[in-house]
Amino acid sequence: MLITSEAVKVGHPDIVADTIAAHIIARILEEESKIGMDINTMPHCGLEVFLGKGFCIVGGEVSTRIYVNIEKSIRQTILSLGYTDAALGLNGHSMGVFNAIIPQSPDINIGTRSDLGKYKEIGAGDQGIMYGFAADETPELLPLTFVLANKMMRAFEASKDPIFAPDGKGQVTVEYDSEGRPKRLAKVLMSNAIDYRHVAERDGIEGTARMIAFDCLGEWVDNDTEFLFNPTGEWQAVHSCSAADSGVTGRKLVCQLYGAYPGAQIGGGAVVNKTPEKVDCSAVFGTRYAAKNIVAAGLASKVSVQLAYAIGVARPMSVYVNTFGTGTIPDEKLAALVEQVFDFTPRGMIEKFGLLDGEVYRRIARNLFMDDYEWEKTDMVDVLKTEAGK
């Protein structure tokens, strides 16, 4: 049985769009904190970014007490991702920037403020259904395919070889045994834009790419692991990023949320372009936190947690748990237990995970998981075991 996961570099145009939005929110949060911000005075943001050839449009809604230079933030973000020359597909110095941000709708705003809302608490910023997932295939309690695909992206980003331009994407295919356990890395696909200004001999590029990929994939590589690089035969940096393909916020959710691993569903909308009263953002972390702690507690080897929300209402409308037959207690009982011990209100998740920290937003466009985030901790294991009678 073969399972494949996909991942992209932060220079991919869709992730560039995500990063621009996340960095604007980070800047707003940092400036708000300087004048005294708490959960009741927090800004409310929902940003959409579109990248085309040589330009960026940012729109959406923002409610804040401070001023942020949006154009400056966009240019700084793009330059920080390595896009400093049109030869790379995008140039943060010379691109056009269009700001179409408007104030947040007052009808939405009242539902997310405890002093104005119908229920006098911080309600969900929109309706939606979010999923979290965990599996015991890796120390990170994530699917092996997802972990390996992301490790490969980070390795290419960290490469000091200038021939590899910022834009890139890849896939890994893992062979699983009849019991669903990973055996070996069967296939690796890596596509990366090439900056030919730094190339003396084209013949060695694929070998260099193979070395970077196989080194980071470690012991899962064997003599039969296949490697495919730039399968069209050519990808020039000048034809990469938004010079060849537009970038849009939220278009790489499958890559960001578990890499299309079977059973790891995704829901809601874009994650990193919203402040955390929007449960598209915070509940993605809340469900992952619950799922990871369930697996870490030994209550299942694989689990998906679903939450559903109504706009303006703090508590989830429903909590659903699926352990795919691996649970040590019935899924219905586990769902009731999860609802009892985890606080899935926007306030609870914002405070638990430190989601008013601008630094968090500067990081999450690259990795939602696999880092030292608060939602990646397994500090609820003992509570879950006790309540489950284990």
C-alpha positions as CSV (number, residue, x, y, z in Angstrom):
1,M,0.0,0.0,0.0
2,L,1.4,3.4,-1.0
3,I,0.5,6.7,0.6
4,T,1.6,10.1,-0.6
5,S,1.8,13.5,1.0
6,E,2.5,16.9,-0.5
7,A,4.3,20.0,0.9
8,V,5.5,23.3,-0.5
9,K,8.3,25.7,0.2
10,V,7.6,29.1,1.8
11,G,8.5,30.6,-1.6
12,H,5.5,29.0,-3.3
13,P,3.2,31.8,-4.3
14,D,0.3,30.6,-2.2
15,I,2.4,30.4,0.9
16,V,3.9,33.8,0.1
17,A,0.3,35.1,0.1
18,D,-0.3,33.4,3.4
19,T,2.9,34.8,4.9
20,I,2.1,38.3,3.8
21,A,-1.3,38.1,5.6
22,A,0.2,36.5,8.7
23,H,3.0,39.1,8.9
24,I,0.5,42.0,8.7
25,I,-1.5,40.4,11.6
26,A,1.8,39.9,13.5
27,R,2.6,43.6,13.0
28,I,-0.9,44.7,14.1
29,L,-0.7,42.5,17.2
30,E,2.8,43.8,18.1
31,E,1.7,47.5,17.8
32,E,-1.5,46.8,19.7
33,S,0.5,45.3,22.6
34,K,2.4,48.5,22.9
35,I,-0.7,50.4,23.9
36,G,-2.1,47.7,26.2
37,M,-4.0,44.9,24.5
38,D,-6.0,42.1,26.1
39,I,-8.5,39.7,24.8
40,N,-11.3,42.3,25.0
41,T,-9.4,44.9,23.0
42,M,-7.7,42.6,20.6
43,P,-7.8,43.4,16.9
44,H,-10.0,41.5,14.5
45,C,-8.5,40.7,11.1
46,G,-9.5,38.6,8.1
47,L,-7.1,39.2,5.3
48,E,-7.0,38.0,1.7
49,V,-4.0,38.3,-0.5
50,F,-3.7,37.8,-4.3
51,L,-0.3,37.8,-6.0
52,G,-0.1,38.3,-9.8
53,K,2.9,39.0,-12.1
54,G,4.6,42.0,-10.6
55,F,1.8,43.0,-8.2
56,C,0.1,42.2,-4.9
57,I,-3.5,43.0,-3.8
58,V,-4.4,42.8,-0.1
59,G,-8.1,43.0,0.9
60,G,-10.4,41.8,3.7
61,E,-11.5,43.4,6.9
62,V,-9.6,44.8,9.9
63,S,-10.7,46.3,13.2
64,T,-7.8,47.8,15.1
65,R,-6.8,50.8,17.2
66,I,-3.4,51.4,15.6
67,Y,-1.9,52.2,12.2
68,V,0.3,49.8,10.3
69,N,2.0,50.6,7.0
70,I,0.5,47.8,4.9
71,E,2.7,48.4,1.8
72,K,5.9,48.4,3.8
73,S,4.9,45.2,5.6
74,I,4.2,43.5,2.3
75,R,7.4,44.5,0.7
76,Q,9.5,43.5,3.8
77,T,7.8,40.1,3.8
78,I,8.4,39.4,0.2
79,L,12.1,40.5,0.4
80,S,12.6,38.3,3.5
81,L,11.5,35.3,1.5
82,G,14.2,35.9,-1.0
83,Y,12.3,37.6,-3.7
84,T,14.7,40.5,-4.4
85,D,14.9,40.4,-8.2
86,A,12.5,39.9,-11.1
87,A,14.8,37.1,-12.3
88,L,13.3,35.0,-9.4
89,G,9.7,35.6,-10.5
90,L,8.9,38.4,-8.0
91,N,10.7,41.5,-6.8
92,G,9.7,43.1,-3.5
93,H,11.4,46.3,-4.3
94,S,9.6,47.1,-7.5
95,M,6.2,45.2,-7.5
96,G,2.9,47.1,-7.4
97,V,0.9,47.0,-4.1
98,F,-2.8,47.6,-3.9
99,N,-4.5,48.0,-0.5
100,A,-8.2,47.2,-0.5
101,I,-8.6,46.6,3.3
102,I,-11.9,47.8,4.8
103,P,-13.2,47.9,8.4
104,Q,-14.7,44.8,9.9
105,S,-18.5,44.5,9.6
106,P,-20.1,45.7,12.8
107,D,-22.5,42.7,12.7
108,I,-19.6,40.3,12.9
109,N,-17.7,42.5,15.4
110,I,-20.5,42.3,18.0
111,G,-20.4,38.5,18.1
112,T,-16.7,38.4,18.9
113,R,-16.7,40.9,21.8
114,S,-17.8,40.1,25.3
115,D,-19.1,43.6,25.9
116,L,-21.3,43.7,22.8
117,G,-22.4,40.2,21.8
118,K,-25.7,38.6,22.4
119,Y,-24.2,36.1,24.8
120,K,-21.8,38.5,26.5
121,E,-18.7,36.3,25.7
122,I,-16.2,36.1,22.9
123,G,-18.1,34.1,20.3
124,A,-16.7,32.3,17.2
125,G,-15.9,34.8,14.4
126,D,-17.7,32.6,11.9
127,Q,-19.5,29.3,11.6
128,G,-17.3,26.4,10.4
129,I,-16.1,22.9,10.9
130,M,-12.5,22.2,11.8
131,Y,-10.5,18.9,12.1
132,G,-7.5,17.9,14.1
133,F,-5.5,14.7,13.5
134,A,-2.7,12.7,15.2
135,A,-1.1,9.3,14.5
136,D,1.6,7.4,16.3
137,E,3.8,6.9,13.2
138,T,6.4,9.5,14.2
139,P,7.7,11.2,17.4
140,E,5.7,14.3,16.4
141,L,2.6,12.1,16.4
142,L,1.9,13.1,12.8
143,P,1.7,10.9,9.6
144,L,5.2,9.9,8.4
145,T,4.4,11.1,4.9
146,F,3.5,14.6,6.2
147,V,6.7,14.8,8.3
148,L,9.0,13.7,5.6
149,A,7.5,16.0,3.0
150,N,7.9,18.9,5.3
151,K,11.4,18.0,6.3
152,M,12.3,18.0,2.6
153,M,10.9,21.5,2.1
154,R,12.7,22.9,5.1
155,A,16.0,21.2,3.8
156,F,15.7,22.9,0.4
157,E,14.8,26.2,2.1
158,A,18.0,25.9,4.2
159,S,20.2,25.0,1.3
160,K,23.0,27.4,0.7
161,D,23.2,26.6,-3.0
162,P,21.9,29.7,-4.8
163,I,20.8,27.6,-7.8
164,F,17.6,26.7,-5.9
165,A,15.2,29.7,-6.1
166,P,12.6,30.3,-3.4
167,D,9.7,28.6,-5.2
168,G,9.4,24.8,-4.8
169,K,7.1,21.9,-4.0
170,G,7.4,18.2,-3.5
171,Q,5.8,14.9,-2.6
172,V,6.9,11.7,-0.8
173,T,5.4,8.3,-1.2
174,V,5.7,5.8,1.6
175,E,5.1,2.1,1.4
176,Y,2.9,0.7,4.2
177,D,2.5,-3.0,5.3
178,S,-0.7,-4.9,5.5
179,E,-1.2,-3.6,9.1
180,G,-0.9,0.0,8.1
181,R,2.6,0.6,9.4
182,P,5.2,2.5,7.4
183,K,7.9,0.3,5.9
184,R,10.0,2.4,3.5
185,L,10.2,5.5,1.4
186,A,9.2,4.4,-2.1
187,K,9.3,7.6,-4.1
188,V,10.4,11.2,-3.8
189,L,9.2,14.0,-6.1
190,M,10.9,17.4,-5.9
191,S,10.3,20.4,-8.1
192,N,12.3,23.5,-7.6
193,A,12.8,26.7,-9.7
194,I,16.4,27.0,-10.8
195,D,18.2,30.3,-10.9
196,Y,20.5,29.8,-13.9
197,R,22.5,32.9,-13.1
198,H,24.4,30.7,-10.6
199,V,24.8,27.6,-12.7
200,A,28.0,26.6,-14.4
201,E,27.0,23.1,-15.4
202,R,23.3,22.1,-15.7
203,D,24.0,18.4,-15.6
204,G,24.7,18.3,-11.8
205,I,21.5,20.0,-10.6
206,E,19.5,16.9,-10.2
207,G,22.3,15.2,-8.3
208,T,22.5,18.1,-5.9
209,A,18.8,18.0,-5.4
210,R,18.8,14.3,-4.8
211,M,21.6,14.7,-2.2
212,I,19.6,17.4,-0.3
213,A,16.4,15.3,-0.3
214,F,17.9,12.0,0.6
215,D,20.1,13.4,3.4
216,C,17.1,14.9,5.2
217,L,14.9,11.9,4.7
218,G,17.5,9.7,6.5
219,E,16.9,6.1,7.3
220,W,13.7,5.8,5.3
221,V,15.6,6.0,2.1
222,D,16.8,2.6,0.6
223,N,18.5,1.5,-2.6
224,D,15.2,1.2,-4.3
225,T,13.9,4.7,-3.4
226,E,13.0,6.5,-6.7
227,F,13.8,10.2,-7.1
228,L,12.1,12.5,-9.6
229,F,13.2,16.1,-10.1
230,N,11.5,18.8,-12.2
231,P,9.6,16.3,-14.3
232,T,8.6,18.8,-17.0
233,G,12.3,18.9,-17.8
234,E,12.7,22.6,-17.0
235,W,11.7,25.2,-14.4
236,Q,13.4,28.5,-14.7
237,A,13.3,30.9,-11.7
238,V,12.2,33.8,-13.9
239,H,9.1,31.7,-14.6
240,S,8.4,30.9,-11.0
241,C,6.3,32.3,-8.2
242,S,3.6,34.7,-9.4
243,A,5.4,35.3,-12.7
244,A,3.9,32.0,-13.7
245,D,1.2,31.1,-11.2
246,S,-0.9,33.4,-9.1
247,G,-0.7,33.2,-5.3
248,V,-3.8,33.2,-3.1
249,T,-4.3,32.9,0.7
250,G,-5.7,29.6,1.8
251,R,-5.0,27.6,-1.3
252,K,-2.5,25.2,0.2
253,L,-4.6,24.0,3.2
254,V,-4.1,20.3,2.1
255,C,-0.4,20.8,2.3
256,Q,-0.5,22.7,5.6
257,L,-3.1,20.4,7.3
258,Y,-1.6,16.9,7.3
259,G,-0.6,16.6,3.6
260,A,-3.7,14.8,2.4
261,Y,-3.0,11.7,4.6
262,P,-6.0,9.4,4.4
263,G,-8.4,10.0,7.3
264,A,-6.9,13.4,8.1
265,Q,-9.8,15.6,6.9
266,I,-9.6,19.4,6.6
267,G,-12.4,21.9,7.0
268,G,-13.1,25.5,7.6
269,G,-11.1,28.0,5.6
270,A,-7.7,29.6,5.5
271,V,-5.9,29.5,8.8
272,V,-3.0,32.0,9.1
273,N,-4.7,35.0,7.6
274,K,-7.1,35.5,10.5
275,T,-6.9,36.6,14.1
276,P,-7.8,33.8,16.5
277,E,-11.4,34.7,17.4
278,K,-11.9,33.2,13.9
279,V,-12.1,29.5,14.7
280,D,-10.8,28.7,11.2
281,C,-7.5,29.7,12.9
282,S,-7.8,28.8,16.6
283,A,-9.8,25.6,16.4
284,V,-7.3,24.1,13.9
285,F,-4.9,24.3,16.8
286,G,-7.4,23.3,19.4
287,T,-8.4,20.1,17.5
288,R,-4.7,19.2,16.8
289,Y,-4.0,19.7,20.5
290,A,-6.8,17.4,21.5
291,A,-5.9,14.7,18.9
292,K,-2.2,14.7,19.8
293,N,-2.9,14.3,23.5
294,I,-5.3,11.5,22.8
295,V,-2.6,9.5,21.0
296,A,0.1,10.5,23.5
297,A,-2.2,9.1,26.3
298,G,-2.4,5.8,24.5
299,L,-6.2,6.1,24.0
300,A,-5.8,5.6,20.2
301,S,-3.0,5.1,17.7
302,K,-4.8,7.3,15.2
303,V,-7.6,9.9,15.7
304,S,-9.5,12.7,14.1
305,V,-11.3,15.3,16.1
306,Q,-14.0,17.5,14.6
307,L,-15.5,20.7,16.0
308,A,-18.4,22.7,14.6
309,Y,-19.2,26.3,15.5
310,A,-21.9,28.9,15.0
311,I,-21.0,32.6,14.5
312,G,-21.1,34.6,17.8
313,V,-21.4,31.4,19.9
314,A,-18.4,30.5,22.1
315,R,-18.8,26.8,22.6
316,P,-18.8,24.2,19.8
317,M,-22.1,23.0,18.5
318,S,-20.7,19.5,18.3
319,V,-17.6,17.5,19.1
320,Y,-16.9,14.3,17.1
321,V,-14.1,11.8,17.5
322,N,-13.1,9.0,15.2
323,T,-10.3,6.6,16.2
324,F,-10.6,4.4,13.1
325,G,-11.0,1.4,15.2
326,T,-7.9,2.0,17.2
327,G,-9.4,3.5,20.4
328,T,-9.2,1.9,23.8
329,I,-12.6,3.3,24.8
330,P,-15.6,3.8,22.5
331,D,-15.4,6.9,20.3
332,E,-18.6,8.3,21.7
333,K,-17.2,8.2,25.3
334,L,-13.9,9.7,24.0
335,A,-15.8,12.5,22.4
336,A,-17.7,13.3,25.6
337,L,-14.3,13.2,27.5
338,V,-12.7,15.6,25.0
339,E,-15.6,18.0,25.4
340,Q,-15.2,17.8,29.1
341,V,-11.5,18.4,29.6
342,F,-10.6,20.7,26.7
343,D,-11.7,24.4,26.5
344,F,-12.6,24.9,22.8
345,T,-14.0,28.4,23.3
346,P,-12.2,31.2,21.3
347,R,-11.1,32.7,24.7
348,G,-9.9,29.4,26.0
349,M,-7.8,28.6,22.9
350,I,-6.4,32.1,22.5
351,E,-5.2,32.1,26.1
352,K,-4.0,28.5,26.2
353,F,-2.0,28.8,23.0
354,G,-0.8,32.4,23.3
355,L,-2.4,33.4,20.0
356,L,-2.1,37.2,20.6
357,D,1.7,36.8,20.2
358,G,2.8,38.3,16.9
359,E,5.8,36.0,16.8
360,V,3.4,33.0,16.5
361,Y,2.0,34.5,13.4
362,R,5.4,35.1,11.9
363,R,6.0,31.3,12.2
364,I,2.8,29.5,11.3
365,A,2.8,30.1,7.6
366,R,5.9,27.9,7.4
367,N,4.7,25.2,9.8
368,L,1.4,24.8,11.6
369,F,2.8,21.8,13.5
370,M,6.2,20.2,14.0
371,D,7.4,23.1,16.2
372,D,7.4,24.1,19.9
373,Y,4.0,25.7,19.7
374,E,1.7,25.4,22.8
375,W,-0.8,23.3,20.8
376,E,2.0,20.7,20.1
377,K,2.4,20.0,23.8
378,T,1.2,16.8,25.4
379,D,0.4,18.2,28.8
380,M,-3.1,16.8,29.0
381,V,-2.0,13.1,28.9
382,D,-2.4,12.5,32.6
383,V,-5.8,14.2,32.8
384,L,-7.1,12.1,29.8
385,K,-5.8,8.9,31.3
386,T,-7.4,9.6,34.7
387,E,-10.8,10.6,33.2
388,A,-10.7,7.6,30.9
389,G,-9.9,5.2,33.8
390,K,-6.6,4.2,32.3
